[in-house]
């Protein structure tokens, strides 16, 4: 007979795990409003999440592509152990952020293979929308993902900082809800509160 501790440990190993890779330059970035919202939705689905804030990783290791750095190895292992990955980036001058690129460059080859991947971007105007499709998504495919959902883009005026919180336009949260529903289904996770979720989307 297994002890309660052993059963809890076994359940932890079998829990659906999703890693959120965030390419913002600071925690105060409005991009983190999208991160917090996505985490909230995944929490409702009872999915375990872990966040990699790229700007908090060792700068020298990123700049020199030091694969042997212990912190880099640890976060890379988180990605490898995940069932799915969300990638968040601000859009600057028609491309994703430089620090996100630096981190994607130190991921192992085919690190996203057998994982469902979903990208989210935040930019100054709708003209930056195609940066996700033509700049970020090809890199994610190069890293091995064959399950790449259509990315979601929001403009900065759709995410407003309110003290420590963020207010996000319904048009954005509805699109995120819809894609995260697909995301959780694709990773084989039992969808919780299916009817309520679709009522919100519709």
C-alpha positions as CSV (number, residue, x, y, z in Angstrom):
1,X,0.0,0.0,0.0
2,X,1.4,3.4,-1.0
3,X,1.7,6.1,1.7
4,X,-0.2,9.4,1.2
5,X,3.2,11.1,0.6
6,X,4.1,8.6,-2.1
7,X,0.7,9.1,-3.8
8,X,1.0,12.9,-3.7
9,X,4.5,12.7,-5.2
10,X,3.3,10.4,-8.0
11,X,0.4,12.7,-8.8
12,X,2.8,15.6,-8.9
13,X,4.9,13.8,-11.6
14,X,1.7,13.2,-13.6
15,X,0.4,16.7,-13.5
16,X,0.1,18.6,-16.7
17,X,2.9,21.1,-16.7
18,X,3.1,24.3,-18.8
19,X,6.0,26.7,-19.0
20,X,5.5,30.4,-19.7
21,X,8.6,32.0,-21.3
22,X,8.4,35.8,-20.9
23,X,10.6,38.1,-23.1
24,X,9.7,41.4,-21.3
25,X,12.4,43.7,-20.0
26,X,10.9,44.1,-16.6
27,X,8.2,42.8,-14.3
28,X,6.3,46.1,-14.7
29,X,5.9,45.6,-18.4
30,X,2.3,45.5,-19.6
31,X,3.2,42.2,-21.2
32,X,3.0,40.7,-17.8
33,X,-0.7,41.5,-17.7
34,X,-1.1,38.9,-20.4
35,X,1.1,36.5,-18.5
36,X,-0.9,36.9,-15.3
37,X,-4.2,36.4,-17.2
38,X,-3.0,33.3,-18.9
39,X,-1.8,31.9,-15.6
40,X,-5.2,32.6,-14.1
41,X,-7.0,30.7,-16.9
42,X,-4.6,27.7,-16.7
43,X,-5.0,27.7,-12.9
44,X,-8.8,27.3,-13.5
45,X,-8.0,24.3,-15.7
46,X,-5.9,22.9,-12.8
47,X,-2.7,23.1,-14.8
48,X,0.6,23.5,-13.1
49,X,2.5,26.5,-14.5
50,X,6.1,27.8,-14.2
51,X,7.3,31.2,-15.4
52,X,10.7,31.9,-16.9
53,X,11.3,35.7,-16.8
54,X,14.2,35.9,-19.3
55,X,15.4,39.3,-18.0
56,X,16.1,37.7,-14.7
57,X,18.4,35.0,-16.1
58,X,22.2,35.5,-16.0
59,X,22.9,38.2,-18.6
60,X,26.4,37.0,-19.4
61,X,25.3,33.5,-19.9
62,X,22.6,34.7,-22.4
63,X,25.0,37.1,-24.2
64,X,27.7,34.4,-24.6
65,X,25.2,31.5,-25.2
66,X,26.7,29.7,-22.2
67,X,24.9,26.3,-22.3
68,X,26.9,25.2,-19.3
69,X,25.5,27.8,-16.9
70,X,23.6,26.1,-14.1
71,X,20.7,28.5,-14.2
72,X,20.3,28.1,-17.9
73,X,20.4,24.4,-17.6
74,X,17.8,24.4,-14.9
75,X,15.2,26.5,-16.8
76,X,15.9,24.6,-20.0
77,X,15.1,21.4,-18.1
78,X,11.8,23.0,-17.1
79,X,11.0,23.6,-20.8
80,X,11.9,20.0,-21.7
81,X,9.7,18.6,-18.9
82,X,6.7,20.6,-20.0
83,X,3.7,19.4,-21.9
84,X,3.1,22.8,-23.4
85,X,4.9,26.2,-23.7
86,X,3.5,29.7,-23.9
87,X,5.9,32.3,-25.3
88,X,5.3,36.0,-24.5
89,X,7.1,38.9,-26.2
90,X,6.9,42.6,-26.7
91,X,7.1,43.6,-30.3
92,X,9.8,46.2,-31.2
93,X,10.4,47.5,-34.7
94,X,8.6,44.6,-36.2
95,X,10.3,41.8,-34.3
96,X,10.2,40.0,-31.0
97,X,12.5,41.1,-28.2
98,X,16.2,40.7,-28.2
99,X,16.3,39.0,-24.8
100,X,13.8,36.5,-25.9
101,X,15.9,35.7,-28.9
102,X,19.0,35.3,-26.6
103,X,17.1,32.7,-24.6
104,X,15.7,30.8,-27.5
105,X,19.2,30.6,-28.8
106,X,20.4,28.7,-25.7
107,X,17.5,26.2,-25.8
108,X,18.6,22.7,-26.9
109,X,17.9,21.7,-30.5
110,X,14.3,20.5,-30.9
111,X,13.5,21.6,-27.3
112,X,9.8,22.2,-28.3
113,X,9.4,18.9,-30.0
114,X,6.2,17.0,-28.9
115,X,4.9,20.1,-27.2
116,X,2.0,22.4,-27.9
117,X,3.2,26.0,-28.3
118,X,1.2,29.2,-28.2
119,X,2.7,32.7,-28.7
120,X,1.4,36.0,-27.4
121,X,2.7,39.4,-28.3
122,X,2.2,43.0,-27.2
123,X,3.0,45.9,-29.5
124,X,2.4,49.6,-30.1
125,X,0.1,49.3,-33.0
126,X,-1.8,46.7,-35.1
127,X,0.9,47.0,-37.8
128,X,3.1,44.8,-35.5
129,X,0.7,41.9,-35.7
130,X,2.6,40.1,-38.5
131,X,5.8,40.1,-36.4
132,X,4.5,37.1,-34.5
133,X,3.7,35.2,-37.7
134,X,6.8,36.0,-39.7
135,X,9.5,36.5,-37.1
136,X,8.7,34.5,-34.0
137,X,6.7,31.5,-35.3
138,X,9.4,30.3,-37.7
139,X,11.9,30.2,-34.8
140,X,9.5,28.2,-32.7
141,X,9.0,25.7,-35.5
142,X,12.8,25.4,-35.9
143,X,12.9,24.4,-32.2
144,X,10.8,21.4,-33.1
145,X,7.1,22.2,-32.4
146,X,4.6,20.7,-34.7
147,X,1.7,21.9,-32.6
148,X,1.8,25.6,-33.0
149,X,-1.4,27.5,-32.3
150,X,-2.2,30.7,-34.0
151,X,-0.6,33.5,-31.9
152,X,-2.5,36.3,-30.2
153,X,-1.5,39.9,-30.5
154,X,-2.6,42.9,-28.4
155,X,-1.8,46.5,-28.6
156,X,-0.4,48.4,-25.6
157,X,-3.6,50.5,-25.2
158,X,-5.6,47.2,-24.7
159,X,-3.6,46.4,-21.6
160,X,-3.8,49.1,-18.9
161,X,-1.8,49.0,-15.7
162,X,-4.0,49.7,-12.6
163,X,-1.8,49.8,-9.5
164,X,-0.4,46.3,-9.2
165,X,-3.0,44.9,-11.5
166,X,-3.7,45.1,-15.2
167,X,-7.0,45.7,-17.0
168,X,-7.2,43.9,-20.3
169,X,-9.9,44.6,-23.0
170,X,-12.5,41.8,-23.3
171,X,-11.7,41.5,-27.0
172,X,-8.2,40.3,-26.0
173,X,-9.2,38.1,-23.1
174,X,-11.8,36.4,-25.3
175,X,-9.2,35.5,-27.9
176,X,-6.8,34.2,-25.2
177,X,-9.6,32.2,-23.6
178,X,-10.4,30.5,-27.0
179,X,-6.8,29.7,-27.7
180,X,-6.1,28.3,-24.2
181,X,-9.1,26.1,-24.5
182,X,-7.6,24.7,-27.7
183,X,-4.2,24.6,-26.0
184,X,-5.4,22.5,-23.0
185,X,-7.3,20.2,-25.3
186,X,-4.2,19.6,-27.5
187,X,-2.0,18.7,-24.6
188,X,-4.4,16.0,-23.6
189,X,-5.6,17.8,-20.4
190,X,-9.1,17.2,-19.3
191,X,-10.9,20.4,-19.9
192,X,-12.6,21.7,-16.8
193,X,-15.8,23.7,-16.8
194,X,-16.1,23.3,-20.6
195,X,-19.6,24.7,-20.9
196,X,-18.8,27.8,-18.8
197,X,-15.6,28.4,-20.7
198,X,-17.4,28.4,-24.1
199,X,-20.2,30.6,-22.7
200,X,-17.6,33.2,-21.9
201,X,-16.0,32.9,-25.3
202,X,-19.2,33.2,-27.2
